[in-house]
């Protein structure tokens, strides 16, 4: 049986972007994260030690979002690497990082990057 732990629509204000305005003024970002994890032992024991704690996952993502980058691809790469290094129980990651209302003269809600690992 496949099982996943997820964080949906997590909002951050950060300073990612190629343009000087983005780096200076910042923007709102939204992350959707899905982690493939075997939760069978936690389901039996009711012990958080037997799963991946999503509060700790959030702290990792928050730390990485606080590091300014030009490219969302770079931010995603850092988040994926750190999650896999920090939580060996993670067998796969689906990460979607979206920049709300990007400064590109288009009428859209968000633009971003989606990464699938494992």
N, CA, C and O atoms as CSV, one atom per row, in Angstrom:
chain,resi,resn,atom,element,x,y,z
A,1,UNK,N,N,0.842,-1.183,0.000
A,1,UNK,CA,C,0.000,0.000,0.000
A,1,UNK,C,C,0.887,1.245,0.000
A,1,UNK,O,O,1.793,1.367,0.824
A,2,UNK,N,N,0.623,2.163,-0.923
A,2,UNK,CA,C,1.339,3.435,-0.944
A,2,UNK,C,C,0.713,4.387,0.058
A,2,UNK,O,O,-0.505,4.407,0.237
A,3,UNK,N,N,1.546,5.166,0.701
A,3,UNK,CA,C,1.049,6.166,1.638
A,3,UNK,C,C,1.869,7.444,1.476
A,3,UNK,O,O,3.043,7.410,1.109
A,4,UNK,N,N,1.221,8.561,1.758
A,4,UNK,CA,C,1.844,9.865,1.564
A,4,UNK,C,C,1.541,10.764,2.746
A,4,UNK,O,O,0.486,10.663,3.372
A,5,UNK,N,N,2.473,11.634,3.037
A,5,UNK,CA,C,2.289,12.729,3.974
A,5,UNK,C,C,2.339,13.993,3.121
A,5,UNK,O,O,3.188,14.111,2.238
A,6,UNK,N,N,1.437,14.937,3.377
A,6,UNK,CA,C,1.411,16.106,2.503
A,6,UNK,C,C,1.212,17.396,3.278
A,6,UNK,O,O,0.668,17.411,4.382
A,7,UNK,N,N,1.673,18.476,2.664
A,7,UNK,CA,C,1.413,19.847,3.095
A,7,UNK,C,C,0.803,20.551,1.885
A,7,UNK,O,O,1.420,20.582,0.820
A,8,UNK,N,N,-0.379,21.109,2.026
A,8,UNK,CA,C,-1.078,21.758,0.919
A,8,UNK,C,C,-1.165,23.270,1.117
A,8,UNK,O,O,-1.498,23.767,2.192
A,9,UNK,N,N,-0.853,23.971,0.044
A,9,UNK,CA,C,-1.027,25.428,-0.006
A,9,UNK,C,C,-0.362,26.165,1.155
A,9,UNK,O,O,-0.975,27.014,1.801
A,10,UNK,N,N,0.887,25.831,1.404
A,10,UNK,CA,C,1.659,26.501,2.446
A,10,UNK,C,C,2.167,27.821,1.866
A,10,UNK,O,O,2.831,27.836,0.830
A,11,UNK,N,N,1.853,28.918,2.535
A,11,UNK,CA,C,2.197,30.235,2.022
A,11,UNK,C,C,3.435,30.802,2.709
A,11,UNK,O,O,3.622,30.682,3.920
A,12,UNK,N,N,4.266,31.420,1.887
A,12,UNK,CA,C,5.480,32.075,2.375
A,12,UNK,C,C,5.623,33.424,1.682
A,12,UNK,O,O,5.174,33.595,0.549
A,13,UNK,N,N,6.237,34.362,2.349
A,13,UNK,CA,C,6.691,35.583,1.702
A,13,UNK,C,C,8.196,35.459,1.620
A,13,UNK,O,O,8.866,35.252,2.632
A,14,UNK,N,N,8.732,35.587,0.408
A,14,UNK,CA,C,10.166,35.359,0.221
A,14,UNK,C,C,10.705,36.265,-0.888
A,14,UNK,O,O,9.963,37.013,-1.524
A,15,UNK,N,N,12.013,36.174,-1.098
A,15,UNK,CA,C,12.711,37.080,-2.018
A,15,UNK,C,C,13.403,36.302,-3.134
A,15,UNK,O,O,14.612,36.427,-3.331
A,16,UNK,N,N,12.636,35.509,-3.853
A,16,UNK,CA,C,13.164,34.744,-4.977
A,16,UNK,C,C,12.779,35.435,-6.272
A,16,UNK,O,O,11.646,35.889,-6.436
A,17,UNK,N,N,13.735,35.509,-7.191
A,17,UNK,CA,C,13.427,36.083,-8.495
A,17,UNK,C,C,14.663,36.573,-9.210
A,17,UNK,O,O,15.680,36.886,-8.592
A,18,UNK,N,N,14.559,36.634,-10.505
A,18,UNK,CA,C,15.660,37.084,-11.360
A,18,UNK,C,C,15.774,38.608,-11.339
A,18,UNK,O,O,16.873,39.158,-11.406
A,19,UNK,N,N,14.636,39.275,-11.244
A,19,UNK,CA,C,14.618,40.734,-11.353
A,19,UNK,C,C,14.915,41.405,-10.011
A,19,UNK,O,O,14.570,40.890,-8.947
A,20,UNK,N,N,15.561,42.563,-10.091
A,20,UNK,CA,C,15.947,43.320,-8.900
A,20,UNK,C,C,14.733,43.625,-8.022
A,20,UNK,O,O,14.811,43.550,-6.795
A,21,UNK,N,N,13.615,43.968,-8.656
A,21,UNK,CA,C,12.388,44.269,-7.906
A,21,UNK,C,C,11.959,43.082,-7.045
A,21,UNK,O,O,11.557,43.264,-5.896
A,22,UNK,N,N,12.041,41.875,-7.591
A,22,UNK,CA,C,11.651,40.672,-6.844
A,22,UNK,C,C,12.586,40.439,-5.665
A,22,UNK,O,O,12.150,40.054,-4.580
A,23,UNK,N,N,13.864,40.672,-5.889
A,23,UNK,CA,C,14.853,40.466,-4.843
A,23,UNK,C,C,14.727,41.516,-3.745
A,23,UNK,O,O,15.011,41.241,-2.579
A,24,UNK,N,N,14.301,42.718,-4.121
A,24,UNK,CA,C,14.163,43.814,-3.159
A,24,UNK,C,C,12.821,43.779,-2.418
A,24,UNK,O,O,12.777,43.908,-1.195
A,25,UNK,N,N,11.719,43.601,-3.176
A,25,UNK,CA,C,10.380,43.725,-2.604
A,25,UNK,C,C,9.772,42.399,-2.164
A,25,UNK,O,O,8.884,42.381,-1.311
A,26,UNK,N,N,10.233,41.297,-2.729
A,26,UNK,CA,C,9.696,39.988,-2.379
A,26,UNK,C,C,8.348,39.720,-3.015
A,26,UNK,O,O,7.816,40.549,-3.753
A,27,UNK,N,N,7.806,38.558,-2.723
A,27,UNK,CA,C,6.544,38.133,-3.302
A,27,UNK,C,C,5.973,37.010,-2.441
A,27,UNK,O,O,6.650,36.474,-1.564
A,28,UNK,N,N,4.724,36.669,-2.709
A,28,UNK,CA,C,4.075,35.545,-2.029
A,28,UNK,C,C,4.297,34.281,-2.850
A,28,UNK,O,O,4.194,34.292,-4.076
A,29,UNK,N,N,4.602,33.197,-2.153
A,29,UNK,CA,C,4.833,31.896,-2.765
A,29,UNK,C,C,3.939,30.865,-2.094
A,29,UNK,O,O,3.588,30.991,-0.920
A,30,UNK,N,N,3.579,29.844,-2.860
A,30,UNK,CA,C,2.756,28.757,-2.326
A,30,UNK,C,C,3.444,27.437,-2.649
A,30,UNK,O,O,3.884,27.209,-3.776
A,31,UNK,N,N,3.529,26.571,-1.639
A,31,UNK,CA,C,4.133,25.248,-1.817
A,31,UNK,C,C,3.090,24.175,-1.553
A,31,UNK,O,O,2.326,24.245,-0.590
A,32,UNK,N,N,3.079,23.186,-2.429
A,32,UNK,CA,C,2.338,21.944,-2.212
A,32,UNK,C,C,3.371,20.829,-2.234
A,32,UNK,O,O,4.166,20.720,-3.168
A,33,UNK,N,N,3.349,20.009,-1.202
A,33,UNK,CA,C,4.375,18.998,-1.010
A,33,UNK,C,C,3.727,17.666,-0.679
A,33,UNK,O,O,2.843,17.585,0.174
A,34,UNK,N,N,4.177,16.625,-1.363
A,34,UNK,CA,C,3.670,15.269,-1.111
A,34,UNK,C,C,4.872,14.345,-0.951
A,34,UNK,O,O,5.721,14.263,-1.839
A,35,UNK,N,N,4.942,13.652,0.178
A,35,UNK,CA,C,6.079,12.792,0.514
A,35,UNK,C,C,5.627,11.339,0.563
A,35,UNK,O,O,4.698,10.995,1.294
A,36,UNK,N,N,6.281,10.497,-0.213
A,36,UNK,CA,C,5.973,9.066,-0.172
A,36,UNK,C,C,6.708,8.465,1.024
A,36,UNK,O,O,7.937,8.474,1.092
A,37,UNK,N,N,5.919,7.942,1.962
A,37,UNK,CA,C,6.456,7.416,3.222
A,37,UNK,C,C,5.650,6.182,3.614
A,37,UNK,O,O,4.427,6.163,3.482
A,38,UNK,N,N,6.335,5.167,4.091
A,38,UNK,CA,C,5.646,3.990,4.612
A,38,UNK,C,C,5.154,4.319,6.021
A,38,UNK,O,O,5.953,4.448,6.948
A,39,UNK,N,N,3.859,4.452,6.173
A,39,UNK,CA,C,3.301,4.818,7.484
A,39,UNK,C,C,2.730,3.612,8.238
A,39,UNK,O,O,2.077,3.785,9.267
A,40,UNK,N,N,2.966,2.412,7.745
A,40,UNK,CA,C,2.333,1.225,8.337
A,40,UNK,C,C,2.714,1.037,9.810
A,40,UNK,O,O,1.855,0.696,10.623
A,41,UNK,N,N,3.962,1.249,10.159
A,41,UNK,CA,C,4.368,1.065,11.563
A,41,UNK,C,C,3.728,2.122,12.455
A,41,UNK,O,O,3.274,1.812,13.556
A,42,UNK,N,N,3.689,3.358,11.990
A,42,UNK,CA,C,3.044,4.426,12.769
A,42,UNK,C,C,1.555,4.155,12.931
A,42,UNK,O,O,0.975,4.465,13.972
A,43,UNK,N,N,0.937,3.582,11.911
A,43,UNK,CA,C,-0.493,3.254,11.997
A,43,UNK,C,C,-0.752,2.219,13.084
A,43,UNK,O,O,-1.815,2.224,13.703
A,44,UNK,N,N,0.215,1.328,13.320
A,44,UNK,CA,C,0.076,0.307,14.357
A,44,UNK,C,C,0.428,0.834,15.742
A,44,UNK,O,O,-0.238,0.502,16.723
A,45,UNK,N,N,1.476,1.658,15.827
A,45,UNK,CA,C,2.015,2.047,17.132
A,45,UNK,C,C,1.468,3.362,17.681
A,45,UNK,O,O,1.531,3.601,18.887
A,46,UNK,N,N,0.930,4.220,16.806
A,46,UNK,CA,C,0.467,5.546,17.204
A,46,UNK,C,C,1.617,6.373,17.774
A,46,UNK,O,O,1.430,7.145,18.714
A,47,UNK,N,N,2.825,6.201,17.189
A,47,UNK,CA,C,4.031,6.863,17.671
A,47,UNK,C,C,4.635,7.674,16.527
A,47,UNK,O,O,4.971,7.122,15.479
A,48,UNK,N,N,4.772,8.977,16.730
A,48,UNK,CA,C,5.303,9.860,15.696
A,48,UNK,C,C,6.740,9.492,15.304
A,48,UNK,O,O,7.193,9.847,14.215
A,49,UNK,N,N,7.449,8.791,16.172
A,49,UNK,CA,C,8.810,8.363,15.861
A,49,UNK,C,C,8.851,7.366,14.702
A,49,UNK,O,O,9.911,7.129,14.124
A,50,UNK,N,N,7.700,6.783,14.363
A,50,UNK,CA,C,7.641,5.774,13.303
A,50,UNK,C,C,7.101,6.335,11.993
A,50,UNK,O,O,6.625,5.590,11.137
A,51,UNK,N,N,7.179,7.643,11.848
A,51,UNK,CA,C,6.731,8.292,10.615
A,51,UNK,C,C,7.593,9.523,10.377
A,51,UNK,O,O,8.586,9.732,11.074
A,52,UNK,N,N,7.222,10.327,9.409
A,52,UNK,CA,C,7.884,11.608,9.173
A,52,UNK,C,C,6.968,12.691,9.730
A,52,UNK,O,O,5.815,12.820,9.320
A,53,UNK,N,N,7.494,13.455,10.659
A,53,UNK,CA,C,6.723,14.492,11.343
A,53,UNK,C,C,6.541,15.687,10.406
A,53,UNK,O,O,7.518,16.343,10.044
A,54,UNK,N,N,5.309,15.970,10.017
A,54,UNK,CA,C,5.094,17.039,9.040
A,54,UNK,C,C,5.404,18.420,9.604
A,54,UNK,O,O,5.668,19.344,8.835
A,55,UNK,N,N,5.380,18.585,10.921
A,55,UNK,CA,C,5.791,19.862,11.513
A,55,UNK,C,C,7.289,20.091,11.296
A,55,UNK,O,O,7.716,21.213,11.027
A,56,UNK,N,N,8.081,19.026,11.414
A,56,UNK,CA,C,9.515,19.125,11.152
A,56,UNK,C,C,9.789,19.345,9.669
A,56,UNK,O,O,10.719,20.068,9.313
A,57,UNK,N,N,8.995,18.734,8.807
A,57,UNK,CA,C,9.107,18.952,7.364
A,57,UNK,C,C,8.860,20.429,7.057
A,57,UNK,O,O,9.607,21.045,6.296
A,58,UNK,N,N,7.818,20.985,7.647
A,58,UNK,CA,C,7.511,22.402,7.439
A,58,UNK,C,C,8.699,23.282,7.819
A,58,UNK,O,O,9.021,24.224,7.095
A,59,UNK,N,N,9.353,22.994,8.937
A,59,UNK,CA,C,10.493,23.809,9.381
A,59,UNK,C,C,11.642,23.762,8.370
A,59,UNK,O,O,12.305,24.773,8.137
A,60,UNK,N,N,11.877,22.596,7.773
A,60,UNK,CA,C,12.917,22.484,6.739
A,60,UNK,C,C,12.549,23.344,5.541
A,60,UNK,O,O,13.377,24.104,5.038
A,61,UNK,N,N,11.315,23.225,5.086
A,61,UNK,CA,C,10.863,24.003,3.930
A,61,UNK,C,C,10.962,25.502,4.240
A,61,UNK,O,O,11.439,26.278,3.413
A,62,UNK,N,N,10.518,25.895,5.407
A,62,UNK,CA,C,10.576,27.306,5.828
A,62,UNK,C,C,12.006,27.829,5.815
A,62,UNK,O,O,12.262,28.928,5.322
A,63,UNK,N,N,12.945,27.045,6.357
A,63,UNK,CA,C,14.355,27.450,6.365
A,63,UNK,C,C,14.868,27.682,4.946
A,63,UNK,O,O,15.549,28.674,4.684
A,64,UNK,N,N,14.546,26.777,4.041
A,64,UNK,CA,C,15.027,26.898,2.655
A,64,UNK,C,C,14.348,28.059,1.926
A,64,UNK,O,O,14.976,28.719,1.098
A,65,UNK,N,N,13.077,28.313,2.225
A,65,UNK,CA,C,12.382,29.437,1.589
A,65,UNK,C,C,12.953,30.773,2.051
A,65,UNK,O,O,12.823,31.773,1.345
A,66,UNK,N,N,13.574,30.807,3.210
A,66,UNK,CA,C,14.163,32.041,3.733
A,66,UNK,C,C,15.506,32.386,3.098
A,66,UNK,O,O,16.058,33.452,3.371
A,67,UNK,N,N,16.036,31.510,2.263
A,67,UNK,CA,C,17.304,31.763,1.572
A,67,UNK,C,C,16.975,32.289,0.174
A,67,UNK,O,O,16.473,31.533,-0.658
A,68,UNK,N,N,17.249,33.576,-0.104
A,68,UNK,CA,C,16.912,34.131,-1.415
A,68,UNK,C,C,17.649,33.414,-2.549
A,68,UNK,O,O,18.825,33.070,-2.429
A,69,UNK,N,N,16.932,33.200,-3.645
A,69,UNK,CA,C,17.492,32.588,-4.846
A,69,UNK,C,C,16.916,33.283,-6.066
A,69,UNK,O,O,15.818,33.836,-6.011
A,70,UNK,N,N,17.644,33.256,-7.150
A,70,UNK,CA,C,17.130,33.811,-8.393
A,70,UNK,C,C,16.091,32.889,-9.014
A,70,UNK,O,O,15.063,33.352,-9.509
A,71,UNK,N,N,16.355,31.588,-8.990
A,71,UNK,CA,C,15.504,30.626,-9.697
A,71,UNK,C,C,14.713,29.741,-8.732
A,71,UNK,O,O,15.241,29.261,-7.729
A,72,UNK,N,N,13.444,29.541,-9.058
A,72,UNK,CA,C,12.624,28.615,-8.279
A,72,UNK,C,C,13.149,27.189,-8.400
A,72,UNK,O,O,13.001,26.394,-7.472
A,73,UNK,N,N,13.757,26.863,-9.526
A,73,UNK,CA,C,14.364,25.547,-9.708
A,73,UNK,C,C,15.434,25.290,-8.644
A,73,UNK,O,O,15.562,24.178,-8.131
A,74,UNK,N,N,16.187,26.324,-8.329
A,74,UNK,CA,C,17.239,26.211,-7.312
A,74,UNK,C,C,16.634,25.992,-5.931
A,74,UNK,O,O,17.115,25.162,-5.159
A,75,UNK,N,N,15.579,26.739,-5.625
A,75,UNK,CA,C,14.897,26.579,-4.339
A,75,UNK,C,C,14.355,25.156,-4.208
A,75,UNK,O,O,14.537,24.510,-3.176
A,76,UNK,N,N,13.689,24.671,-5.259
A,76,UNK,CA,C,13.135,23.305,-5.239
A,76,UNK,C,C,14.241,22.276,-5.042
A,76,UNK,O,O,14.090,21.345,-4.251
A,77,UNK,N,N,15.340,22.438,-5.749
A,77,UNK,CA,C,16.454,21.502,-5.616
A,77,UNK,C,C,16.983,21.446,-4.201
A,77,UNK,O,O,17.262,20.364,-3.684
A,78,UNK,N,N,17.124,22.598,-3.568
A,78,UNK,CA,C,17.600,22.639,-2.180
A,78,UNK,C,C,16.613,21.962,-1.243
A,78,UNK,O,O,17.012,21.194,-0.368
A,79,UNK,N,N,15.327,22.244,-1.420
A,79,UNK,CA,C,14.309,21.653,-0.540
A,79,UNK,C,C,14.320,20.137,-0.664
A,79,UNK,O,O,14.325,19.435,0.348
A,80,UNK,N,N,14.323,19.622,-1.891
A,80,UNK,CA,C,14.309,18.167,-2.107
A,80,UNK,C,C,15.546,17.518,-1.501
A,80,UNK,O,O,15.429,16.520,-0.791
A,81,UNK,N,N,16.723,18.063,-1.767
A,81,UNK,CA,C,17.965,17.487,-1.220
A,81,UNK,C,C,17.952,17.463,0.298
A,81,UNK,O,O,18.327,16.467,0.916
A,82,UNK,N,N,17.518,18.562,0.894
A,82,UNK,CA,C,17.532,18.628,2.361
A,82,UNK,C,C,16.507,17.692,2.978
A,82,UNK,O,O,16.791,17.058,3.995
A,83,UNK,N,N,15.325,17.589,2.389
A,83,UNK,CA,C,14.317,16.666,2.922
A,83,UNK,C,C,14.808,15.226,2.849
A,83,UNK,O,O,14.655,14.472,3.809
A,84,UNK,N,N,15.395,14.839,1.725
A,84,UNK,CA,C,15.889,13.465,1.585
A,84,UNK,C,C,17.031,13.184,2.552
A,84,UNK,O,O,17.144,12.077,3.078
A,85,UNK,N,N,17.876,14.184,2.788
A,85,UNK,CA,C,18.999,14.016,3.710
A,85,UNK,C,C,18.514,13.962,5.162
A,85,UNK,O,O,19.035,13.186,5.964
A,86,UNK,N,N,17.522,14.781,5.497
A,86,UNK,CA,C,17.050,14.899,6.875
A,86,UNK,C,C,16.127,13.765,7.284
A,86,UNK,O,O,16.128,13.342,8.440
A,87,UNK,N,N,15.334,13.269,6.330
A,87,UNK,CA,C,14.330,12.241,6.626
A,87,UNK,C,C,14.534,11.029,5.720
A,87,UNK,O,O,13.920,10.946,4.656
A,88,UNK,N,N,15.387,10.089,6.126
A,88,UNK,CA,C,15.672,8.922,5.292
A,88,UNK,C,C,14.449,8.064,4.972
A,88,UNK,O,O,14.484,7.280,4.023
A,89,UNK,N,N,13.377,8.197,5.739
A,89,UNK,CA,C,12.169,7.404,5.487
A,89,UNK,C,C,11.415,7.873,4.242
A,89,UNK,O,O,10.540,7.161,3.747
A,90,UNK,N,N,11.742,9.056,3.732
A,90,UNK,CA,C,11.072,9.558,2.529
A,90,UNK,C,C,11.578,8.782,1.315
A,90,UNK,O,O,12.782,8.722,1.063
A,91,UNK,N,N,10.654,8.193,0.572
A,91,UNK,CA,C,10.995,7.387,-0.614
A,91,UNK,C,C,10.704,8.118,-1.921
A,91,UNK,O,O,11.128,7.669,-2.986
A,92,UNK,N,N,10.003,9.213,-1.855
A,92,UNK,CA,C,9.696,10.007,-3.039
A,92,UNK,C,C,9.111,11.340,-2.638
A,92,UNK,O,O,8.497,11.472,-1.579
A,93,UNK,N,N,9.308,12.336,-3.501
A,93,UNK,CA,C,8.833,13.688,-3.221
A,93,UNK,C,C,8.176,14.258,-4.465
A,93,UNK,O,O,8.704,14.140,-5.571
A,94,UNK,N,N,7.021,14.877,-4.274
A,94,UNK,CA,C,6.391,15.705,-5.292
A,94,UNK,C,C,6.282,17.103,-4.693
A,94,UNK,O,O,5.627,17.298,-3.669
A,95,UNK,N,N,6.923,18.066,-5.332
A,95,UNK,CA,C,6.990,19.427,-4.817
A,95,UNK,C,C,6.555,20.394,-5.905
A,95,UNK,O,O,7.059,20.350,-7.027
A,96,UNK,N,N,5.620,21.263,-5.565
A,96,UNK,CA,C,5.174,22.307,-6.484
A,96,UNK,C,C,5.372,23.642,-5.780
A,96,UNK,O,O,4.818,23.881,-4.707
A,97,UNK,N,N,6.171,24.510,-6.400
A,97,UNK,CA,C,6.457,25.831,-5.855
A,97,UNK,C,C,5.942,26.872,-6.841
A,97,UNK,O,O,6.379,26.911,-7.991
A,98,UNK,N,N,5.016,27.712,-6.395
A,98,UNK,CA,C,4.406,28.705,-7.266
A,98,UNK,C,C,4.627,30.113,-6.731
A,98,UNK,O,O,4.516,30.359,-5.530
A,99,UNK,N,N,4.940,31.027,-7.634
A,99,UNK,CA,C,5.065,32.444,-7.311
A,99,UNK,C,C,3.737,33.111,-7.658
A,99,UNK,O,O,3.298,33.066,-8.807
A,100,UNK,N,N,3.110,33.722,-6.679
A,100,UNK,CA,C,1.831,34.398,-6.893
A,100,UNK,C,C,2.055,35.682,-7.681
A,100,UNK,O,O,2.978,36.444,-7.393
A,101,UNK,N,N,1.219,35.913,-8.660
A,101,UNK,CA,C,1.227,37.153,-9.442
A,101,UNK,C,C,2.643,37.586,-9.839
A,101,UNK,O,O,3.080,38.666,-9.442
A,102,UNK,N,N,3.358,36.781,-10.603
A,102,UNK,CA,C,4.723,37.136,-10.987
A,102,UNK,C,C,4.752,38.372,-11.888
A,102,UNK,O,O,3.814,38.611,-12.648
A,103,UNK,N,N,5.828,39.154,-11.801
A,103,UNK,CA,C,5.904,40.409,-12.564
A,103,UNK,C,C,6.279,40.149,-14.026
A,103,UNK,O,O,7.418,40.380,-14.430
A,104,UNK,N,N,5.319,39.672,-14.809
A,104,UNK,CA,C,5.608,39.380,-16.215
A,104,UNK,C,C,4.554,39.929,-17.154
A,104,UNK,O,O,4.548,39.604,-18.341
A,105,UNK,N,N,3.671,40.749,-16.638
A,105,UNK,CA,C,2.683,41.387,-17.478
A,105,UNK,C,C,1.571,40.475,-17.961
A,105,UNK,O,O,0.894,40.798,-18.937
A,106,UNK,N,N,1.368,39.351,-17.307
A,106,UNK,CA,C,0.321,38.413,-17.696
A,106,UNK,C,C,-0.764,38.382,-16.628
A,106,UNK,O,O,-0.510,38.671,-15.459
A,107,UNK,N,N,-1.968,38.030,-17.040
A,107,UNK,CA,C,-3.083,37.891,-16.104
A,107,UNK,C,C,-3.155,36.428,-15.673
A,107,UNK,O,O,-3.822,35.623,-16.323
A,108,UNK,N,N,-2.470,36.080,-14.579
A,108,UNK,CA,C,-2.464,34.714,-14.072
A,108,UNK,C,C,-2.309,34.733,-12.562
A,108,UNK,O,O,-1.808,35.694,-11.979
A,109,UNK,N,N,-2.750,33.655,-11.950
A,109,UNK,CA,C,-2.657,33.543,-10.499
A,109,UNK,C,C,-1.241,33.266,-10.025
A,109,UNK,O,O,-0.778,33.847,-9.043
A,110,UNK,N,N,-0.552,32.367,-10.735
A,110,UNK,CA,C,0.781,31.957,-10.288
A,110,UNK,C,C,1.528,31.291,-11.434
A,110,UNK,O,O,0.940,30.821,-12.409
A,111,UNK,N,N,2.854,31.269,-11.276
A,111,UNK,CA,C,3.729,30.519,-12.184
A,111,UNK,C,C,4.772,29.850,-11.307
A,111,UNK,O,O,5.124,30.366,-10.246
A,112,UNK,N,N,5.269,28.697,-11.750
A,112,UNK,CA,C,6.229,28.037,-10.885
A,112,UNK,C,C,6.854,26.801,-11.465
A,112,UNK,O,O,6.933,26.623,-12.680
A,113,UNK,N,N,7.294,25.954,-10.567
A,113,UNK,CA,C,8.056,24.757,-10.893
A,113,UNK,C,C,7.475,23.584,-10.125
A,113,UNK,O,O,7.077,23.714,-8.967
A,114,UNK,N,N,7.434,22.438,-10.785
A,114,UNK,CA,C,7.022,21.199,-10.130
A,114,UNK,C,C,8.129,20.184,-10.306
A,114,UNK,O,O,8.642,19.992,-11.409
A,115,UNK,N,N,8.499,19.525,-9.201
A,115,UNK,CA,C,9.578,18.542,-9.196
A,115,UNK,C,C,9.042,17.227,-8.651
A,115,UNK,O,O,8.322,17.209,-7.652
A,116,UNK,N,N,9.394,16.127,-9.308
A,116,UNK,CA,C,9.042,14.792,-8.822
A,116,UNK,C,C,10.343,14.010,-8.672
A,116,UNK,O,O,11.116,13.878,-9.621
A,117,UNK,N,N,10.573,13.496,-7.470
A,117,UNK,CA,C,11.787,12.743,-7.174
A,117,UNK,C,C,11.404,11.403,-6.558
A,117,UNK,O,O,10.649,11.350,-5.586
A,118,UNK,N,N,11.921,10.339,-7.120
A,118,UNK,CA,C,11.679,9.012,-6.554
A,118,UNK,C,C,10.423,8.351,-6.946
A,118,UNK,O,O,10.152,7.233,-6.509
